[in-house]
Amino acid sequence: MKTLADKLSVTQVEAMRFIQAWEETTTEALESDGSLMLLGFGTFSAWEQSERIGRNPKNGVAYMIRARKSVKFKPGKLLLKRLNASSSK
């Protein structure tokens, strides 16, 4: 949180409020539209994993895993370019 506050030249409390607002906005966008694209950064996409049978690896007992919602992230070109540029140094 301190790093974000320093970058934005705000207090840590204000940075925390920014993060909370971003989380709420992202969640609302995923619930209503199913995806959120941040140009150059990437795309968050909501998806549903269907119910399925799982198996306990320790004892082999099968059980049902309930259906659930999750989020996928596909990085954008700019993010990948910056990550790869910093790793080649």
BALOBA-1460 file (C-alpha; in Angstrom, 3 decimals):
// residues 89
<rec num="1" residu="m" x="0.000" y="0.000" z="0.000"/>
<rec num="2" residu="k" x="2.873" y="2.343" z="0.817"/>
<rec num="3" residu="t" x="4.331" y="1.985" z="-2.678"/>
<rec num="4" residu="l" x="1.013" y="2.903" z="-4.291"/>
<rec num="5" residu="a" x="0.526" y="5.831" z="-1.906"/>
<rec num="6" residu="d" x="4.014" y="7.121" z="-2.711"/>
<rec num="7" residu="k" x="3.452" y="6.800" z="-6.488"/>
<rec num="8" residu="l" x="0.144" y="8.676" z="-6.260"/>
<rec num="9" residu="s" x="1.469" y="11.209" z="-3.719"/>
<rec num="10" residu="v" x="-1.418" y="10.428" z="-1.380"/>
<rec num="11" residu="t" x="-1.764" y="8.976" z="2.102"/>
<rec num="12" residu="q" x="-1.960" y="5.227" z="2.640"/>
<rec num="13" residu="v" x="-5.600" y="5.653" z="3.705"/>
<rec num="14" residu="e" x="-6.398" y="7.357" z="0.382"/>
<rec num="15" residu="a" x="-4.522" y="4.639" z="-1.508"/>
<rec num="16" residu="m" x="-6.567" y="2.001" z="0.344"/>
<rec num="17" residu="r" x="-9.792" y="3.820" z="-0.621"/>
<rec num="18" residu="f" x="-8.612" y="3.813" z="-4.252"/>
<rec num="19" residu="i" x="-7.974" y="0.037" z="-4.114"/>
<rec num="20" residu="q" x="-11.380" y="-0.607" z="-2.525"/>
<rec num="21" residu="a" x="-13.136" y="1.512" z="-5.176"/>
<rec num="22" residu="w" x="-11.225" y="-0.301" z="-7.931"/>
<rec num="23" residu="e" x="-12.202" y="-3.709" z="-6.488"/>
<rec num="24" residu="e" x="-15.875" y="-2.698" z="-6.291"/>
<rec num="25" residu="t" x="-15.888" y="-1.261" z="-9.819"/>
<rec num="26" residu="t" x="-14.142" y="-4.327" z="-11.238"/>
<rec num="27" residu="t" x="-16.554" y="-6.698" z="-9.494"/>
<rec num="28" residu="e" x="-19.576" y="-4.724" z="-10.724"/>
<rec num="29" residu="a" x="-18.241" y="-4.730" z="-14.303"/>
<rec num="30" residu="l" x="-17.615" y="-8.488" z="-14.216"/>
<rec num="31" residu="e" x="-21.077" y="-9.153" z="-12.781"/>
<rec num="32" residu="s" x="-22.883" y="-6.971" z="-15.323"/>
<rec num="33" residu="d" x="-20.774" y="-7.288" z="-18.493"/>
<rec num="34" residu="g" x="-18.784" y="-10.478" z="-17.891"/>
<rec num="35" residu="s" x="-15.473" y="-8.782" z="-18.671"/>
<rec num="36" residu="l" x="-13.380" y="-5.706" z="-18.027"/>
<rec num="37" residu="m" x="-10.697" y="-4.540" z="-20.468"/>
<rec num="38" residu="l" x="-7.967" y="-2.159" z="-19.341"/>
<rec num="39" residu="l" x="-6.352" y="-1.047" z="-22.590"/>
<rec num="40" residu="g" x="-2.746" y="-2.215" z="-22.788"/>
<rec num="41" residu="f" x="-2.876" y="-3.842" z="-19.349"/>
<rec num="42" residu="g" x="-5.196" y="-6.777" z="-19.948"/>
<rec num="43" residu="t" x="-8.679" y="-8.225" z="-19.771"/>
<rec num="44" residu="f" x="-10.441" y="-9.750" z="-16.788"/>
<rec num="45" residu="s" x="-13.178" y="-12.236" z="-17.787"/>
<rec num="46" residu="a" x="-15.742" y="-13.900" z="-15.533"/>
<rec num="47" residu="w" x="-16.440" y="-17.582" z="-16.187"/>
<rec num="48" residu="e" x="-18.323" y="-20.428" z="-14.554"/>
<rec num="49" residu="q" x="-16.732" y="-23.737" z="-13.713"/>
<rec num="50" residu="s" x="-19.407" y="-26.418" z="-13.899"/>
<rec num="51" residu="e" x="-20.020" y="-28.980" z="-11.182"/>
<rec num="52" residu="r" x="-17.680" y="-31.943" z="-11.454"/>
<rec num="53" residu="i" x="-16.363" y="-34.975" z="-9.629"/>
<rec num="54" residu="g" x="-13.107" y="-34.523" z="-7.741"/>
<rec num="55" residu="r" x="-10.913" y="-37.045" z="-5.996"/>
<rec num="56" residu="n" x="-8.980" y="-36.746" z="-2.746"/>
<rec num="57" residu="p" x="-5.369" y="-37.578" z="-3.752"/>
<rec num="58" residu="k" x="-4.556" y="-39.000" z="-0.294"/>
<rec num="59" residu="n" x="-7.317" y="-41.599" z="-0.049"/>
<rec num="60" residu="g" x="-8.855" y="-41.702" z="-3.544"/>
<rec num="61" residu="v" x="-12.372" y="-40.906" z="-2.307"/>
<rec num="62" residu="a" x="-14.502" y="-39.192" z="-4.968"/>
<rec num="63" residu="y" x="-16.661" y="-36.177" z="-4.119"/>
<rec num="64" residu="m" x="-18.679" y="-33.523" z="-5.942"/>
<rec num="65" residu="i" x="-17.080" y="-30.130" z="-6.445"/>
<rec num="66" residu="r" x="-19.812" y="-27.491" z="-6.654"/>
<rec num="67" residu="a" x="-20.122" y="-25.148" z="-9.618"/>
<rec num="68" residu="r" x="-18.451" y="-21.805" z="-9.004"/>
<rec num="69" residu="k" x="-17.628" y="-18.518" z="-10.639"/>
<rec num="70" residu="s" x="-14.058" y="-17.436" z="-11.204"/>
<rec num="71" residu="v" x="-12.036" y="-14.851" z="-13.121"/>
<rec num="72" residu="k" x="-9.489" y="-15.284" z="-15.886"/>
<rec num="73" residu="f" x="-6.904" y="-12.650" z="-16.764"/>
<rec num="74" residu="k" x="-5.344" y="-12.235" z="-20.198"/>
<rec num="75" residu="p" x="-2.412" y="-9.803" z="-20.125"/>
<rec num="76" residu="g" x="-2.338" y="-7.023" z="-22.707"/>
<rec num="77" residu="k" x="0.445" y="-6.336" z="-25.189"/>
<rec num="78" residu="l" x="1.822" y="-3.337" z="-23.292"/>
<rec num="79" residu="l" x="2.025" y="-5.247" z="-19.998"/>
<rec num="80" residu="l" x="3.774" y="-8.193" z="-21.652"/>
<rec num="81" residu="k" x="6.152" y="-5.872" z="-23.507"/>
<rec num="82" residu="r" x="7.132" y="-4.093" z="-20.281"/>
<rec num="83" residu="l" x="7.551" y="-7.359" z="-18.359"/>
<rec num="84" residu="n" x="9.716" y="-8.871" z="-21.069"/>
<rec num="85" residu="a" x="11.792" y="-5.697" z="-21.416"/>
<rec num="86" residu="s" x="12.552" y="-5.676" z="-17.679"/>
<rec num="87" residu="s" x="13.454" y="-9.387" z="-17.635"/>
<rec num="88" residu="s" x="15.967" y="-9.008" z="-20.478"/>
<rec num="89" residu="k" x="18.095" y="-6.499" z="-18.547"/>
